[in-house]
Amino acid sequence: MTLDVTAAELHRVSEEWDVLFAAGPGFQSSRAWFEATVQAALPPGCRAEFLLCRDNGRPTAMLPLLHGPGRQVRGLSTVYTCLFQPLLAPGLADPDVRRAGAALGAYCRRWPTLVLDALDPSWPGLAPLLAGLRDGGLHARRFEHFGNWHQPVAGCGWPDYLAARPGRLRETVRRKTRACARDRRVRIELVRSGDGLHRAMAAYEDVYRRSWKPQEAAPGFTAALLPRAAAAGVLRLGVLWSGAQAVAAQYWTVDWTAAGGAATVLKLAHDDAWRPLSPGTVLTGHMIQGLLGEGVAELDFGRGDDPYKAAWSSLRRRRIGVLLANPRDPRGLLALARQSAGAALRETLNRLP
């Protein structure tokens, strides 16, 4: 059997590869997600490239990459990525995954290092893929990347979900939701697509500018992403209004699989001037109630350990990174040594009383 690896920009990746995009873990592995990333979320001086692995001419594996700045090469993940995964043809057996990994590894030896992050360590394809990359001549070192808070909710209704939340949050949701319901100026708008999308997007951007949050790393990403998410049918964009003023906004995506739906909140913000209304909490509760009504099986609170996430969810899982280095390149060998030294130091510090 013949394995062949080529590189292409996204617009040159033909439709025959769409089956691999569709076989990924969700919307963040879709062509639409990568289109938005390439359009609006690449750091300055960087470019995207897709490694395409064919087995006897058939699309087998795809590795989205980010080049730069300089000679750095990493997986095509950004600060907006909650889950990254190299893409494999559906039903690919472990030995074939390993063979594809070996072909990709041999190709990637041209660079000193390659970093993949935002990976799920429980992904079944990870072990055979890493074994293949090692077969291809790369050495691998794992590292911790970030925490991902989530809540299984299959078959759960809003009352049961709310009852399981901490008392402070539970009472805030109940009191402030009742107060909002009594205020005729307050309304919540949910947009999935259609004529109201651009108005809701503008409201989100307006709220974000007035919020406590720092400037976006890629200010154009939301505008590039949301129309694509709406077209794919996965967008849930919520805005809480007081009269003509948007005071809180957030957007989720929903991925439907055989195991049920997984709803991921990607961005949320509120205007602190309206803090007595608790607009962010009220809107999050409203969005979750609607998602439970749709029958989602999991709520995913995205990237990082922000304190509020532990109130809305009870479970934390790891997302990891992998340093892949060419040990025959002095820069690759140095990167491996630094990674090993850092890991040893962290382990020593963790053992101290």
SEMARDO-333331 format. One line per 10 residues: number of its first residue (from 0); their letters; for each residue x, y, z of C-alpha. Coordinates in nm, 2 decimals, m for minus. Last residue first. Example, Ala and Ser with C-alpha at 12.3 -4.5 7.8 and 13.67 -1.06 7.14 Angstrom:
1 = SA = 1.37:m0.11:0.71 | 1.23:m0.45:0.78 .
This chain:
352 = PLRNLTERLA = 0.51:1.96:5.15 | 0.71:1.93:4.83 | 0.60:1.66:4.60 | 0.43:1.90:4.35 | 0.75:2.10:4.33 | 0.94:1.79:4.22 | 0.69:1.70:3.96 | 0.69:2.05:3.82 | 1.07:2.04:3.80 | 1.08:1.71:3.62 .
342 = AGASQRALAL = 0.82:1.83:3.37 | 1.02:2.14:3.30 | 1.34:1.94:3.25 | 1.17:1.70:3.01 | 1.02:1.99:2.81 | 1.36:2.17:2.80 | 1.54:1.85:2.68 | 1.28:1.79:2.41 | 1.30:2.14:2.28 | 1.68:2.11:2.27 .
332 = LGRPDRPNAL = 1.66:1.79:2.07 | 1.43:1.96:1.83 | 1.66:2.26:1.79 | 1.96:2.03:1.74 | 1.76:1.85:1.46 | 1.81:1.47:1.47 | 1.57:1.45:1.77 | 1.28:1.57:1.55 | 1.02:1.70:1.80 | 0.66:1.64:1.87 .
322 = LVGIRRRRLS = 0.53:1.83:2.17 | 0.19:1.71:2.27 | m0.08:1.91:2.44 | m0.35:1.82:2.68 | m0.71:1.89:2.76 | m0.82:1.76:3.09 | m1.17:1.70:3.23 | m1.36:1.89:3.49 | m1.70:1.78:3.63 | m1.96:1.98:3.83 .
312 = SWAAKYPDDG = m2.11:2.23:3.61 | m2.28:2.57:3.64 | m2.11:2.67:3.96 | m1.77:2.53:3.86 | m1.79:2.74:3.55 | m1.81:3.07:3.74 | m1.44:3.03:3.86 | m1.29:3.04:3.51 | m1.10:2.72:3.47 | m1.02:2.71:3.09 .
302 = RGFDLEAVGE = m1.17:2.65:2.75 | m1.53:2.55:2.70 | m1.82:2.53:2.93 | m1.97:2.21:2.78 | m2.33:2.12:2.86 | m2.40:1.76:2.77 | m2.69:1.54:2.66 | m2.89:1.80:2.47 | m3.26:1.74:2.47 | m3.39:2.06:2.30 .
292 = GLLGQIMHGT = m3.56:2.16:2.63 | m3.22:2.12:2.81 | m3.08:2.37:2.56 | m3.37:2.61:2.63 | m3.31:2.59:3.01 | m2.94:2.64:2.95 | m3.00:2.96:2.75 | m3.24:3.10:3.01 | m2.99:3.02:3.29 | m2.71:3.18:3.10 .
282 = LVTGPSLPRW = m2.92:3.49:3.03 | m3.02:3.54:3.40 | m2.66:3.49:3.51 | m2.52:3.74:3.26 | m2.79:3.99:3.34 | m2.74:4.00:3.71 | m3.00:4.29:3.72 | m2.80:4.47:3.99 | m2.49:4.43:3.76 | m2.63:4.65:3.49 .
272 = ADDHALKLVT = m2.33:4.88:3.47 | m2.12:4.56:3.45 | m2.23:4.51:3.09 | m2.24:4.14:3.01 | m2.03:3.90:2.82 | m2.03:3.54:2.69 | m1.83:3.35:2.43 | m1.79:2.98:2.32 | m2.06:2.80:2.52 | m2.07:2.44:2.40 .
262 = AAGGAATWDV = m2.39:2.23:2.37 | m2.34:1.86:2.32 | m2.63:1.68:2.17 | m2.71:1.31:2.19 | m2.49:0.99:2.19 | m2.55:0.94:1.82 | m2.43:1.29:1.76 | m2.57:1.64:1.75 | m2.33:1.93:1.80 | m2.48:2.25:1.95 .
252 = TWYQAAVAQA = m2.30:2.58:1.94 | m2.33:2.85:2.20 | m2.34:3.23:2.20 | m2.36:3.49:2.46 | m2.50:3.84:2.52 | m2.58:4.07:2.81 | m2.69:4.43:2.84 | m2.84:4.51:2.50 | m3.01:4.85:2.52 | m3.33:4.92:2.33 .
242 = GSWLVGLRLV = m3.55:4.84:2.63 | m3.35:4.63:2.86 | m3.22:4.35:2.63 | m3.08:4.01:2.70 | m2.92:3.86:2.39 | m2.88:3.49:2.31 | m2.71:3.33:2.01 | m2.76:2.95:1.96 | m2.58:2.84:1.65 | m2.56:2.48:1.52 .
232 = GAAAARPLLA = m2.77:2.50:1.21 | m2.47:2.49:0.97 | m2.58:2.82:0.82 | m2.60:2.97:1.16 | m2.25:2.85:1.25 | m2.12:3.00:0.92 | m2.29:3.33:1.00 | m2.15:3.32:1.35 | m1.79:3.25:1.27 | m1.66:3.54:1.06 .
222 = ATFGPAAEQP = m1.83:3.81:1.27 | m1.71:3.63:1.59 | m1.35:3.61:1.45 | m1.31:3.97:1.36 | m1.16:4.09:1.69 | m0.89:3.82:1.70 | m0.73:3.84:2.04 | m1.05:4.01:2.16 | m1.00:4.32:2.37 | m1.01:4.26:2.74 .
212 = KWSRRYVDEY = m1.33:4.17:2.92 | m1.51:4.40:3.17 | m1.80:4.45:2.93 | m1.88:4.76:2.72 | m1.71:4.64:2.41 | m1.85:4.29:2.46 | m2.20:4.43:2.49 | m2.17:4.62:2.16 | m2.02:4.31:1.98 | m2.31:4.10:2.11 .
202 = AAMARHLGDG = m2.57:4.36:2.00 | m2.41:4.37:1.65 | m2.43:3.99:1.63 | m2.80:4.02:1.73 | m2.87:4.27:1.46 | m2.68:4.05:1.21 | m2.88:3.74:1.30 | m3.23:3.89:1.31 | m3.30:3.82:0.95 | m3.24:3.45:0.97 .
192 = SRVLEIRVRR = m3.03:3.23:1.19 | m3.03:3.08:1.54 | m3.13:3.38:1.74 | m3.27:3.38:2.10 | m3.39:3.71:2.23 | m3.45:3.78:2.60 | m3.67:4.06:2.72 | m3.65:4.33:2.98 | m3.84:4.66:2.95 | m4.16:4.50:3.10 .
182 = DRACARTKRR = m3.98:4.43:3.43 | m4.17:4.17:3.62 | m4.00:3.88:3.43 | m3.66:4.04:3.50 | m3.73:4.03:3.87 | m3.84:3.67:3.86 | m3.52:3.58:3.67 | m3.32:3.77:3.93 | m3.47:3.59:4.22 | m3.46:3.24:4.08 .
172 = VTERLRGPRA = m3.12:3.26:3.92 | m2.97:3.43:4.22 | m3.12:3.16:4.45 | m2.97:2.88:4.25 | m2.63:3.05:4.22 | m2.60:3.09:4.59 | m2.73:2.74:4.67 | m2.48:2.56:4.45 | m2.65:2.39:4.15 | m2.82:2.05:4.17 .
162 = ALYDPWGCGA = m3.17:2.20:4.21 | m3.11:2.40:3.88 | m3.05:2.08:3.68 | m3.35:1.90:3.84 | m3.58:2.20:3.77 | m3.45:2.24:3.42 | m3.50:1.89:3.30 | m3.24:1.61:3.28 | m3.28:1.33:3.03 | m2.91:1.36:2.93 .
152 = VPQHWNGFHE = m2.76:1.64:3.14 | m2.39:1.55:3.17 | m2.21:1.87:3.29 | m1.88:2.01:3.16 | m1.57:2.20:3.27 | m1.27:2.18:3.04 | m0.93:2.23:3.20 | m0.62:2.35:3.01 | m0.29:2.24:2.85 | m0.11:1.97:3.04 .
142 = FRRAHLGGDR = 0.19:1.83:2.86 | 0.27:1.52:2.66 | 0.62:1.46:2.50 | 0.65:1.29:2.17 | 0.96:1.20:1.96 | 0.93:1.22:1.59 | 1.08:0.97:1.34 | 0.79:0.85:1.14 | 0.74:0.55:1.37 | 0.70:0.82:1.65 .
132 = LGALLPALGP = 0.42:0.98:1.45 | 0.27:0.64:1.41 | 0.27:0.57:1.78 | 0.12:0.92:1.83 | m0.16:0.83:1.59 | m0.22:0.49:1.75 | m0.25:0.65:2.09 | m0.46:0.95:1.99 | m0.73:0.77:1.79 | m0.92:0.65:2.10 .
122 = WSPDLADLVL = m0.97:1.01:2.22 | m0.93:1.00:2.60 | m0.64:1.25:2.61 | m0.87:1.51:2.44 | m0.64:1.75:2.26 | m0.64:2.13:2.30 | m0.27:2.12:2.18 | m0.05:1.99:1.90 | 0.30:2.12:1.88 | 0.54:2.05:1.60 .
112 = TPWRRCYAGL = 0.92:2.08:1.64 | 1.24:2.10:1.44 | 1.06:2.11:1.10 | 1.14:1.88:0.80 | 1.05:1.59:1.02 | 0.69:1.67:0.96 | 0.67:1.46:0.64 | 0.80:1.15:0.81 | 0.56:1.21:1.10 | 0.26:1.24:0.86 .
102 = AAGARRVDPD = 0.35:0.91:0.69 | 0.40:0.74:1.03 | 0.07:0.88:1.15 | m0.11:0.74:0.85 | 0.04:0.40:0.93 | m0.07:0.43:1.29 | m0.42:0.52:1.19 | m0.42:0.22:0.95 | m0.31:m0.01:1.24 | m0.59:0.15:1.46 .
92 = ALGPALLPQF = m0.87:0.08:1.21 | m1.02:0.37:1.02 | m1.40:0.36:1.05 | m1.45:0.72:0.93 | m1.15:0.88:0.77 | m0.94:1.06:1.02 | m0.90:1.43:1.13 | m0.64:1.55:1.36 | m0.82:1.68:1.67 | m0.86:2.01:1.84 .
82 = LCTYVTSLGR = m1.11:2.09:2.12 | m1.19:2.42:2.29 | m1.04:2.64:2.02 | m1.10:3.01:2.06 | m0.74:3.08:2.18 | m0.62:2.92:1.85 | m0.58:2.58:1.71 | m0.44:2.49:1.37 | m0.18:2.24:1.51 | 0.16:2.38:1.55 .
72 = VQRGPGHLLP = 0.47:2.49:1.35 | 0.71:2.76:1.46 | 0.97:2.86:1.20 | 0.90:3.23:1.23 | 0.56:3.32:1.36 | 0.46:3.10:1.23 | 0.29:2.81:1.05 | m0.05:2.68:1.17 | m0.14:2.32:1.08 | m0.45:2.12:1.00 .
62 = LMATPRGNDR = m0.37:1.75:0.99 | m0.58:1.53:0.76 | m0.60:1.16:0.74 | m0.72:0.89:0.50 | m0.84:1.04:0.17 | m0.82:0.76:m0.09 | m0.54:0.77:m0.35 | m0.38:0.44:m0.24 | m0.38:0.57:0.11 | m0.39:0.95:0.10 .
52 = CLLFEARCGP = m0.26:1.19:0.37 | m0.35:1.56:0.34 | m0.15:1.81:0.55 | m0.35:2.13:0.57 | m0.18:2.47:0.59 | m0.26:2.79:0.77 | m0.05:3.10:0.77 | 0.11:3.32:1.04 | 0.27:3.66:1.05 | 0.00:3.81:1.26 .
42 = PLAAQVTAEF = m0.20:3.55:1.45 | m0.47:3.37:1.25 | m0.82:3.43:1.38 | m1.01:3.61:1.10 | m1.03:3.43:0.76 | m0.83:3.12:0.85 | m1.02:3.07:1.17 | m1.36:3.13:1.00 | m1.27:2.88:0.72 | m1.15:2.64:0.99 .
32 = WARSSQFGPG = m1.48:2.65:1.17 | m1.68:2.61:0.84 | m1.47:2.31:0.73 | m1.57:2.14:1.05 | m1.35:2.03:1.33 | m1.48:2.29:1.58 | m1.83:2.19:1.48 | m1.79:1.85:1.62 | m1.57:1.55:1.71 | m1.44:1.50:1.35 .
22 = AAFLVDWEES = m1.62:1.27:1.10 | m1.77:1.56:0.90 | m1.43:1.72:0.83 | m1.31:1.38:0.72 | m1.61:1.33:0.49 | m1.54:1.68:0.35 | m1.21:1.56:0.21 | m1.37:1.47:m0.13 | m1.48:1.83:m0.14 | m1.14:1.96:m0.24 .
12 = VRHLEAATVD = m0.88:2.12:m0.01 | m0.76:2.41:m0.23 | m0.94:2.67:m0.03 | m0.78:2.54:0.28 | m0.42:2.58:0.17 | m0.26:2.26:0.06 | 0.01:2.01:0.18 | 0.08:1.66:0.04 | 0.12:1.33:0.21 | 0.12:1.00:0.02 .
2 = LTM = 0.07:0.65:0.16 | 0.11:0.35:m0.08 | 0.00:0.00:0.00 .
